[in-house]
Amino acid sequence: MEPKLQTSTLEELYKAILTLENVEECRRFFDDLCTVPELKALSQRFQVAGMLREGKVYSEIVAQTGASTATISRVNRSLNYGADGYTIVFSRIKK
């Protein structure tokens, strides 16, 4: 059984991310923090979220991203019932 994530540890990570000043710093930090498969999974989920927001159907998303239907469903659930994190980011990117 995996240990639960400690809130204080997550808070420190979030604070560290907020210190990054540009895309290059962000890329360098995440390259050090994550494995290649982890980065691919994160970027794929973000791509899936964008496509779902555009009204794309699961079959189209699978074909374009290679994401499993389980991943698409999980992202869709986050978009509909999550903490609105995707909504915040997408609205700010749009500006």
N, C-alpha and C positions, 0 to 999 in steps of 0.2 A: 504494500500500500504506500502510495506517494505521500510525503508530508504536505500539508496545506501550505499555500503561499502565505507568507506573513505580510500583513497589510503594511507594516513599516518598511519592509524590503521593497514592496511595490511602489510605495510613495517615494522612496529614494530613487528608484529607476525612473519614475515619471518626472521627478525634479531634474534628474540628469538629462533627460531628453529635452526638457524645456530650456536647458542652457545652450543647446545647439543653435547656431546662428544662420546657417545656410544649408543648402542641399548637399554640398560637398562634405561638410562636417557631419551631417546626418548619415550620409552614405558610409563615411569612414567609421563612425560609431557602430552602426548596425552591421557593417562587415566584420568588426571585431566581436560584437555581441552575439551574433547569430551564425548558424551554419548556413551553407548554401541552400539545403532543402527547407530550412526554416524561413529564409528570406523569400524563396520561391512560393511557399505556402502563404505567407503574409501578402505578398504582392498579388497572388492569384485571388485571394479572398477580396482584396480591395477592388480588383478588376471585376470580379463577379458582382460585388455590391453596386458598382457603377452601371453595369449592364442591367441588373435588376431594376435599378432606379429609372433606367431608360425604357423599361417595359419589355425587355427581351425575354423570350421564353427559354425554359430549361434546355431544350435540345439545341438551340442556337448558342447558348452559353457553353454547354459541353463541347460543341464543335469548335468554338473559337478559343476556349481557354484550356480545355482538357480537364477541367474540374469535374469531380464526381458529383452525382446528383445529391449525395449526402452533404457535400460541402456547400453546394448551392442552396440546399434546404436550410442548412445551419445559418448561412449568411442572410437568407431571406427572413428567417426567424428573428435574427438580430435587427434587421431593418424594421421589422414590424413591431417587435415587442422588446427590443433591447434598450440600452441606455442613451440612445440618440447620438452616439459617437460618430457614426457614419454621416448622419444628417449635418452635424456641426462641421465636419471636415469638408463635405461636398459643398455646403453653402459658402464656406470661406474660400474654397478653391475657385468657385464660380466668380467671385468678386474681382 
